[in-house]
Amino acid sequence: MTAEFVLDLDEGMLEYFREMVDVLVDRCGISRPEAVARINRRYANLEIAPYPYLMCHETPEFWALPAYYGRGEHPLPPTGDPDADAHIDFSRLPIHPAPTKDSPYWTLGEGPLSVPHPVDPAQPREQL
């Protein structure tokens, strides 16, 4: 286990995973503990090689948004790319439930107290 995550990460990958958490906090409006729990649940069973691991070929948004949003009627989950996601109505996408309060994914405490409120991830952060 590394810091707040339930998998072993070197310093570079720890920073990358923290950037994924920042995406969920900033764009989905959830708390940091919930964002960490969602990332932990999604990636807990992976063995992550040292930075730059293969997943670094995509932006943190690419890996973070599917931890929050389901696909809905779209063949692919949102990617965080404004052009690729232009056709997606984020207000209509299903939202995965947060991990249960008693799960091992909640490493920062709090439990699932935040109520998700969808924010369009294609919208620039300055406008949120």
Secondary structure, 3 states (H helix, E strand, C coil): CECCECCCCCHHHHHHHHHHHHHHHHHHCCCHHHHHHHHHHHHCCCCCCCCCCHHHHCCHHHHHHHHCECCCCCCCCCCCCCCCCCCCCHHHCCECCCCCCCCCCCCCCCCCCCCCCCCCCCCCHHHC
